[in-house]
């Protein structure tokens, strides 16, 4: 499955995880860098203390989407 055409990676990841494992994905803020007017957030997608993916973005929401995308790509590759 190609995940590059998805617009809501978080929902897709959650549906995949719930469908297979009946678990929930949470998002953990790892860091915030940069000036206050242009921060960059780093977020991890986590399930049962296991980091599924990591993402960066100019907002927490964008970073979460990138973390979900990273997790989906890793799951598709079998990493």
Wavefront OBJ file of the C-alpha trace (Angstrom):
o trace
v 0.000 0.000 0.000
v 1.277 3.479 -0.857
v 0.865 5.971 1.948
v 2.104 9.017 0.014
v -1.387 9.902 -1.238
v -3.097 9.922 2.168
v -4.127 13.282 3.596
v -4.792 12.192 7.196
v -1.990 9.884 8.268
v -3.032 9.892 11.928
v -6.499 8.479 11.192
v -5.102 5.918 8.773
v -2.519 4.738 11.303
v -5.102 4.561 14.090
v -7.499 2.552 11.918
v -4.713 0.149 10.962
v -3.565 -0.348 14.559
v -7.092 -0.698 15.960
v -8.093 -3.107 13.220
v -5.113 -5.392 13.770
v -4.301 -5.022 17.445
v -7.158 -3.184 19.185
v -4.637 -0.684 20.550
v -4.281 3.089 20.538
v -1.510 5.256 19.154
v -0.458 8.259 21.213
v 1.742 11.182 20.229
v 4.573 12.357 22.460
v 6.295 15.717 22.093
v 10.033 15.011 21.990
v 11.351 18.542 21.529
v 10.623 22.083 20.480
v 13.399 24.046 18.809
v 13.786 27.383 17.097
v 12.577 30.857 17.985
v 9.142 31.466 19.496
v 7.849 32.943 16.226
v 9.015 29.929 14.164
v 9.185 26.813 16.346
v 9.830 23.309 15.056
v 8.261 20.425 16.913
v 9.504 16.835 16.997
v 6.860 14.252 17.881
v 6.876 10.452 18.198
v 3.973 8.123 17.408
v 3.959 5.591 20.260
v 2.088 2.375 21.021
v 2.752 0.384 24.209
v 6.007 2.278 24.871
v 7.228 1.380 21.365
v 8.157 4.254 19.066
v 6.484 3.611 15.714
v 7.592 6.781 13.939
v 8.984 10.276 14.377
v 8.038 13.499 12.635
v 8.931 17.168 12.546
v 6.740 20.130 11.733
v 6.083 23.801 12.260
v 3.080 22.880 14.425
v 2.387 19.968 16.745
v -0.393 18.826 14.413
v 1.939 18.738 11.396
v 4.608 16.925 13.407
v 2.030 14.339 14.512
v 0.962 13.786 10.889
v 4.600 13.311 9.876
v 5.172 10.872 12.751
v 2.114 8.872 11.643
v 3.354 8.908 8.035
v 6.773 7.672 9.180
v 5.106 4.892 11.195
v 2.934 3.825 8.240
v 5.937 3.714 5.919
v 7.930 1.649 8.417
v 5.023 -0.749 8.946
v 4.609 -1.131 5.161
v 8.308 -2.011 4.824
v 8.149 -4.387 7.764
v 10.694 -2.432 9.851
l 1 2 3 4 5 6 7 8 9 10 11 12 13 14 15 16 17 18 19 20 21 22 23 24 25 26 27 28 29 30 31 32 33 34 35 36 37 38 39 40 41 42 43 44 45 46 47 48 49 50 51 52 53 54 55 56 57 58 59 60 61 62 63 64 65 66 67 68 69 70 71 72 73 74 75 76 77 78 79
